[in-house]
Amino acid sequence: MTTKCGDSVRVAHPLFQGETGGSTPTSPLQLNIEEIPLDQAKDLNRLWHSRLPQYRTGCRPKQHAWVCFGAIFENRIYAIAIWSHPNSRALDSSDTLELRRMAISPDAPKNTASRMLSIMVKEIRKIEPAMVRFISYQDTEVHAGTIYKAANWFKAAENDAMDYSMAGKRSRPPKPNNARKIRWEYLIK
């Protein structure tokens, strides 16, 4: 039996790994949503993310990863999420978190992402009750926004996507990458 490259990073608790018998979850209800280390989330994001396999912490001091989650079944991770303070300077970072990356393995059960969104908001509120606004950006070229609709998020804005690889270099403006972005939000009232 051959092992896919990167399978070792999917083990959630390597010192306490149980016998899995090769079973795979068939429902997102079987997944436990737990905090995981940033390095592990970045490694799995690199394997699974459709457009942005790299996660850089950025230049803004508060932009570092604030919390990372994994969807875990029998000590294997099937999805990850990385949250940080908002990338946009126009958004208040004292009460807002941005879902910077969410990546789902090909063998994860259907609806894993929507379930994760709902649970992560609740878990973040336990850690920091001041967080009342949650945002995420959908790349319309590859995603329909279904996960946000299913988790009761709303469309807050839509605009042309920009390539921010030159961010901070004032010599030339960012270049469009031909995909529109939709900012989704979830507000705690």
C-alpha positions in Angstrom: 0.0 0.0 0.0 1.4 3.4 -0.9 0.9 6.4 1.2 0.1 9.9 -0.2 2.7 12.5 0.5 1.7 14.5 3.5 -0.5 11.8 5.1 1.7 12.1 8.3 0.6 15.7 8.9 -3.1 14.5 9.0 -2.6 12.7 12.3 -4.1 15.0 15.0 -2.5 13.5 18.1 0.4 11.3 17.0 1.4 10.2 20.5 -2.1 8.9 21.2 -3.1 7.6 17.8 -5.7 4.9 18.0 -6.4 2.1 15.7 -8.6 3.5 12.9 -9.1 0.4 10.9 -9.1 2.5 7.8 -12.6 3.9 8.3 -13.6 7.2 6.9 -16.3 9.4 8.2 -19.6 9.4 6.2 -21.2 12.4 7.9 -19.8 15.7 9.1 -21.6 15.0 12.4 -18.9 12.5 13.1 -16.1 15.1 12.9 -14.9 16.8 16.1 -13.9 20.5 15.5 -10.8 21.2 17.6 -8.0 23.7 17.7 -4.8 22.6 16.0 -1.3 24.1 15.7 -0.7 26.7 12.9 2.1 24.7 11.4 -0.1 21.6 11.0 -2.9 23.8 9.5 -0.5 25.4 7.0 0.9 22.0 5.9 -2.6 20.6 5.2 -3.7 23.9 3.5 -0.7 23.4 1.2 -2.1 19.9 0.3 -5.7 20.8 -0.1 -6.4 24.4 -0.9 -7.8 25.0 -4.4 -6.2 28.4 -5.1 -4.0 29.6 -2.2 -1.9 26.8 -0.9 0.6 29.2 0.8 -0.4 30.9 4.0 1.8 33.9 4.9 1.3 35.8 8.0 1.5 39.2 6.3 3.0 42.5 7.4 0.4 43.8 9.8 1.2 43.0 13.4 -2.3 41.8 14.2 -2.6 39.7 11.0 -0.9 36.6 12.4 -3.0 33.5 12.8 -5.2 33.9 15.7 -6.6 30.4 15.9 -6.7 27.3 13.7 -9.1 24.4 13.7 -9.2 20.9 12.3 -12.1 18.6 11.6 -11.0 15.4 13.2 -12.3 11.8 13.0 -10.4 8.9 14.7 -7.2 11.1 15.0 -7.1 12.1 11.3 -7.8 15.6 10.1 -10.2 16.0 7.2 -10.4 19.8 7.0 -8.6 22.9 8.4 -9.4 26.5 8.9 -7.0 29.4 9.8 -8.5 32.6 11.4 -6.8 35.9 11.9 -7.6 39.5 12.4 -8.9 41.1 9.2 -6.5 41.7 6.3 -8.3 45.0 5.4 -7.3 48.0 7.3 -10.8 49.4 6.9 -12.3 46.6 9.1 -12.2 46.8 12.9 -9.9 44.1 14.2 -11.0 44.4 17.9 -14.3 42.6 17.3 -13.8 40.9 13.9 -12.0 37.8 12.7 -11.4 36.8 9.1 -11.4 33.2 7.9 -8.1 33.4 5.9 -8.0 29.8 4.8 -10.3 26.8 4.8 -9.2 23.6 3.1 -11.0 20.3 2.9 -9.5 16.9 2.1 -11.0 15.1 -0.9 -12.2 12.3 1.4 -14.0 14.5 3.8 -17.8 14.0 4.1 -20.1 16.3 2.2 -21.1 19.5 4.1 -18.0 19.5 6.3 -17.2 23.1 5.5 -20.7 24.5 6.5 -20.7 22.5 9.8 -17.1 23.7 10.6 -18.2 27.3 10.0 -21.0 27.1 12.5 -19.0 25.3 15.1 -15.9 27.5 14.8 -17.9 30.7 15.4 -19.3 29.2 18.6 -15.8 28.0 19.7 -14.2 31.4 19.0 -16.9 33.1 21.0 -16.1 30.9 24.0 -12.4 31.9 23.7 -13.1 35.6 23.1 -16.7 36.8 23.6 -15.8 40.2 22.1 -15.6 38.7 18.7 -19.0 39.5 17.1 -18.2 39.8 13.4 -16.8 37.0 11.2 -15.8 37.5 7.6 -14.5 35.4 4.7 -13.8 36.1 1.0 -15.2 33.8 -1.6 -13.3 33.4 -4.9 -16.2 33.3 -7.4 -14.1 31.7 -10.1 -13.9 28.4 -8.1 -16.6 28.5 -5.4 -20.4 29.2 -5.4 -20.6 30.4 -1.8 -22.8 27.5 -0.8 -21.0 26.8 2.5 -21.7 30.3 3.7 -25.3 30.2 2.7 -25.7 26.9 4.5 -24.1 28.3 7.7 -26.4 31.5 7.6 -23.8 34.0 6.6 -24.8 36.9 4.4 -23.2 38.6 1.4 -21.7 41.9 2.6 -19.8 43.1 -0.5 -18.7 42.1 -3.9 -15.8 43.5 -5.9 -13.0 42.8 -8.4 -10.3 40.6 -6.9 -6.8 42.0 -6.9 -3.4 40.4 -6.8 -1.9 41.6 -3.6 1.6 40.2 -4.2 2.8 43.7 -4.6 1.0 45.0 -1.5 3.2 47.5 0.4 5.2 48.4 -2.8 3.7 51.8 -3.8 5.6 51.8 -7.2 2.6 50.1 -9.0 -1.0 49.2 -8.2 -2.2 45.7 -7.7 -3.1 43.7 -10.8 -6.6 42.2 -11.2 -6.6 38.3 -11.4 -9.9 38.2 -13.4 -12.0 36.8 -10.5 -14.6 38.6 -8.4 -14.6 38.2 -4.7 -17.6 38.2 -2.4 -17.1 39.1 1.3 -19.4 37.0 3.5 -20.2 38.0 7.0 -21.7 36.5 10.1 -22.8 38.8 12.9 -23.6 38.1 16.5 -26.4 40.4 17.7 
